[in-house]
Amino acid sequence: MRITHKILCRIFTNHSWKCVATFLCMAMCCASASALLSSCISNAPLVDTAIATPTTTTAPPWFNSEKTALFLWIVFIGAAVTVSVWLAKSGRPIRIRRIAALEAVDNAVGRATEMGRSILFVPGIQDMDNIQTVAGLTMLGRVAKTAAEYDATIEVPTCRSLVMEAARDTVRASYLSAGRADGFSADRITYITDDQFGYVAHVVGSMVREKPATCFYMGCFFAESLIFAETGNAIGAIQIAGTAESSQLPFFVAACDYTLIGEEFFAASAYLSGEPAQLGTLRGQDVGKFAVVVLIALGVLASTILVMAPNTAAAVWFLDVLQKVLGG
């Protein structure tokens, strides 16, 4: 509109005609605004105010009945853990099956002491946000305490700076609990690099040069697992590994003397500490796993019966109940 006003003012040079041009531009602006408003009103949805009633929304229920099976499972496992912890604290012994890899820790550290060579502990290649790294540092605490008691040297190369700090605190606490605070040296717990194979090259080179008597691999590992295990086997070291990576377990099983497989790795802290709370928690979880195995076995049996005799009402009823219990 401003351009139109300038054009009209140039055409009409007289002052009175310029006023007329200004008036015409204002009229055109008003007409355009009116047309735009009319189009918006015509496109808006029509609402019948005479019959419009306020809508009411129902509040969601406090308990979702579809999640009843999940709720019952949580209550059952929680009760099993609580009762197991209470029994452990009351003095009732809780039996845990023997884990050979954990039983061999003392012998492995003693072997390094007798040979006068160091102990190598590799806590994986992941940071502290990985639960396997936390489990590996738990094992480091036990190994460091045994090394302090036997006056052995332990080397801990790490590939994360935060893991290095956590490992130093863990080893320091272990030396203090063993009464050998003067034997702790932070220089033996070092940060190498974040690069995967750069870290592997440093550790393997150190293994070949120093030839540690015992090697521990506890944590999260990937392609470097076989490189570590083969190098340790070549230098004649006793090797104890532990990881939850199923793709790397075959390499550790083939090349190491002892291997903690999956759940054994995470149960190591309860096994080594012997604290009632940890032992009770471990037993409560095993009770829940046993219940799941029993239900799966019963479901397989019922399905087999239903295939052999399709008209068996009891099998159909049991499968329906089992499906509801398992939340299927």
C-alpha positions in Angstrom: 0.0 0.0 0.0 2.9 2.3 0.7 4.1 1.8 -2.9 0.6 2.5 -4.3 0.5 5.7 -2.2 3.8 6.9 -3.7 2.7 6.1 -7.2 -0.6 8.1 -6.8 1.3 11.0 -5.2 3.6 11.2 -8.2 0.7 11.1 -10.6 -1.3 13.8 -8.8 1.1 16.7 -8.2 -1.5 19.0 -6.8 -1.8 19.1 -3.0 -5.5 18.5 -3.0 -5.2 15.5 -5.3 -2.5 14.1 -3.0 -5.0 14.2 -0.2 -7.4 12.3 -2.4 -4.7 9.7 -3.2 -4.0 9.3 0.6 -7.7 8.7 1.2 -7.9 6.1 -1.6 -5.0 4.2 -0.1 -6.6 4.2 3.3 -9.8 2.9 1.8 -7.9 0.1 0.0 -6.2 -0.9 3.3 -9.6 -1.1 5.1 -11.1 -3.2 2.3 -8.2 -5.7 2.4 -8.4 -6.1 6.2 -12.1 -6.6 6.0 -11.7 -9.3 3.3 -9.1 -11.1 5.3 -11.2 -11.1 8.4 -14.2 -12.4 6.5 -12.2 -15.3 5.1 -10.9 -16.3 8.6 -14.5 -16.3 9.9 -15.8 -18.3 7.1 -13.1 -21.0 7.5 -13.5 -21.3 11.3 -15.5 -24.4 12.5 -19.0 -23.7 13.5 -20.0 -24.3 17.1 -23.6 -24.5 18.1 -23.6 -22.5 21.3 -27.2 -23.5 22.0 -26.4 -27.2 22.5 -22.8 -27.0 23.6 -22.2 -28.7 26.9 -19.0 -28.7 28.9 -17.0 -31.9 28.5 -16.0 -34.0 31.5 -12.8 -36.1 31.7 -12.6 -39.1 33.9 -9.5 -39.4 36.1 -7.2 -42.3 35.4 -7.5 -45.3 37.8 -5.0 -45.5 40.7 -4.2 -49.1 39.8 -3.8 -50.5 36.2 -5.4 -54.0 36.3 -3.4 -55.0 33.2 -0.2 -54.8 35.2 -1.4 -57.0 38.1 1.0 -59.9 37.2 4.0 -57.5 37.1 2.9 -56.1 40.5 2.6 -59.6 42.0 6.1 -60.6 40.7 7.6 -57.5 42.2 6.0 -58.2 45.6 7.1 -61.8 45.4 10.8 -61.1 44.6 10.9 -58.2 47.1 9.5 -60.5 49.8 12.0 -63.2 48.9 14.9 -60.8 49.1 13.7 -59.3 52.4 13.2 -62.6 54.1 16.6 -63.9 52.9 18.3 -60.8 54.2 16.5 -61.2 57.5 17.5 -64.8 57.8 21.1 -64.0 57.0 21.3 -61.3 59.6 19.7 -63.5 62.2 22.7 -65.8 61.9 21.3 -68.6 59.7 24.1 -69.7 57.3 23.4 -69.1 53.6 25.2 -71.6 51.3 26.6 -70.4 48.0 28.1 -72.9 45.6 31.8 -72.9 45.2 33.2 -70.7 42.4 36.6 -72.0 41.3 37.8 -68.7 39.9 37.3 -66.9 43.2 38.8 -69.7 45.2 41.9 -69.4 43.0 42.6 -65.7 43.8 44.7 -66.4 46.8 46.7 -69.1 45.0 47.3 -66.8 42.0 48.5 -63.9 44.2 50.7 -66.2 46.2 52.3 -67.5 43.0 53.2 -64.0 42.0 54.7 -63.4 45.4 56.8 -66.6 45.3 58.1 -65.8 41.8 58.9 -62.2 42.7 56.9 -60.8 39.8 54.0 -58.4 39.6 50.2 -58.8 39.3 48.4 -57.3 36.3 44.8 -56.2 36.8 42.9 -55.0 33.7 39.4 -53.5 34.7 38.0 -53.5 31.2 37.8 -50.7 28.6 34.6 -49.0 29.6 33.9 -46.1 32.0 32.3 -46.1 35.4 28.8 -45.9 33.9 29.1 -49.6 32.9 28.1 -52.0 35.7 30.8 -54.5 34.6 33.5 -51.9 35.4 32.0 -51.5 38.9 32.0 -55.2 39.4 35.6 -55.4 38.2 36.6 -52.7 40.7 34.9 -54.8 43.4 37.2 -57.7 42.4 40.1 -55.3 42.4 39.5 -54.5 46.0 39.8 -58.2 47.0 42.9 -58.8 44.8 44.6 -55.7 46.2 43.9 -56.6 49.8 45.4 -60.1 49.2 48.4 -58.6 47.4 49.0 -56.2 50.3 48.9 -59.1 52.8 51.3 -61.1 50.6 53.5 -58.0 49.9 53.0 -58.4 46.2 53.1 -55.7 43.5 49.9 -54.9 41.6 49.8 -52.9 38.3 46.5 -51.5 37.1 46.5 -49.8 33.7 43.2 -48.1 32.8 41.8 -46.5 29.7 39.5 -44.0 31.4 40.6 -41.3 33.8 37.6 -41.7 36.1 38.3 -45.5 36.3 41.9 -44.6 37.3 40.7 -42.4 40.2 38.2 -45.1 41.3 40.8 -47.8 41.1 43.3 -45.7 43.2 40.7 -45.2 45.9 39.8 -48.9 45.9 43.4 -50.1 46.1 44.2 -47.5 48.8 41.3 -48.6 50.9 42.4 -52.3 50.5 45.9 -51.5 51.6 44.6 -49.6 54.6 42.3 -52.5 55.6 45.3 -54.9 55.4 47.4 -52.6 57.6 49.9 -51.9 54.8 49.1 -48.3 54.0 52.8 -47.6 53.4 52.9 -50.1 50.6 50.4 -48.3 48.5 51.8 -46.5 45.4 49.4 -44.5 43.2 52.0 -44.6 40.4 51.2 -48.2 39.7 47.6 -47.3 38.8 47.9 -45.3 35.6 45.8 -43.9 32.8 47.0 -44.8 29.3 44.6 -43.6 26.6 40.9 -43.7 25.6 41.8 -45.3 22.3 40.9 -49.0 22.4 43.8 -50.5 20.5 46.3 -47.9 21.7 45.5 -49.1 25.2 45.8 -52.7 24.1 49.2 -52.1 22.5 50.5 -50.5 25.8 49.2 -53.3 28.0 50.4 -56.1 25.7 53.8 -54.5 25.4 54.0 -54.2 29.2 53.1 -57.9 29.6 55.8 -59.0 27.2 58.5 -56.8 28.8 57.6 -57.3 32.5 56.1 -60.8 32.3 53.6 -60.6 35.3 53.0 -63.9 37.1 49.3 -63.4 37.4 46.8 -61.5 35.1 43.3 -60.6 36.0 40.8 -59.4 33.4 37.7 -58.2 35.1 35.2 -55.9 33.3 33.8 -55.2 29.9 35.9 -56.4 27.0 35.4 -56.6 23.2 37.9 -57.4 20.5 40.9 -57.1 22.8 39.9 -60.0 25.0 41.7 -62.6 22.8 44.8 -60.4 22.4 45.1 -60.1 26.2 44.4 -63.8 26.8 46.8 -65.1 24.2 49.6 -62.8 25.3 49.2 -63.9 28.9 49.2 -67.5 27.9 52.4 -67.0 25.9 54.3 -65.5 28.8 53.1 -68.3 31.1 51.0 -66.3 33.5 48.1 -67.7 35.4 45.0 -65.9 34.2 41.6 -65.3 35.8 38.9 -63.5 33.7 35.4 -62.3 34.3 32.9 -60.6 32.0 29.3 -60.5 31.1 29.9 -60.1 27.3 28.7 -63.3 25.9 30.6 -62.8 22.6 33.9 -62.6 24.4 33.4 -65.4 26.9 34.6 -68.2 24.5 38.0 -66.5 24.1 38.5 -66.2 27.9 37.3 -69.8 28.4 39.8 -71.1 25.8 42.9 -69.1 26.8 42.5 -68.4 30.6 42.8 -70.7 33.6 39.6 -69.6 35.3 36.7 -67.6 34.0 33.7 -66.0 35.8 30.7 -66.3 33.4 27.9 -63.8 33.5 26.1 -64.0 36.9 29.2 -65.4 38.6 31.0 -62.2 37.8 28.3 -60.0 39.5 27.9 -62.4 42.4 31.6 -62.2 43.2 31.2 -59.3 45.6 28.7 -61.1 47.7 30.8 -64.3 47.6 34.0 -62.6 48.6 32.6 -60.3 51.3 30.3 -62.7 53.0 28.1 -59.8 54.2 24.6 -60.9 55.2 22.8 -58.2 53.2 24.6 -59.1 50.0 24.2 -62.8 50.6 20.5 -62.4 51.3 20.0 -60.3 48.2 21.7 -62.9 46.1 19.6 -65.7 47.6 16.4 -63.7 47.1 17.2 -63.2 43.4 17.9 -66.9 43.0 14.5 -67.7 44.5 12.8 -65.5 41.9 14.8 -67.2 39.1 13.9 -70.6 40.4 10.2 -69.7 40.4 10.4 -68.5 36.8 12.1 -71.7 35.7 9.4 -73.8 37.4 6.6 -71.8 35.7 8.4 -72.2 32.3 8.7 -76.0 32.9 5.0 -76.2 33.8 4.1 -74.2 30.7 6.1 -76.5 28.4 4.4 -79.5 30.0 0.9 -78.0 29.6 1.6 -77.1 26.0 2.8 -80.7 25.3 -0.3 -82.1 26.8 -2.5 -79.8 24.7 -0.7 -80.8 21.5 -1.1 -84.5 22.3 -4.7 -84.1 23.5 -6.2 -80.9 22.0 -9.5 -81.3 23.9 -7.9 -81.3 27.4 -9.8 -78.5 29.3 -7.4 -78.6 32.2 -4.4 -77.8 30.0 -6.2 -75.0 28.3 -7.2 -73.5 31.6 -3.7 -73.8 33.0 -2.2 -72.1 29.9 -4.6 -69.2 30.2 -3.8 -68.8 33.9 -0.1 -69.0 33.2 -0.3 -66.4 30.5 -2.0 -64.0 32.9 0.5 -64.7 35.6 3.5 -64.1 33.3 1.8 -60.9 31.9 1.4 -62.3 28.4 
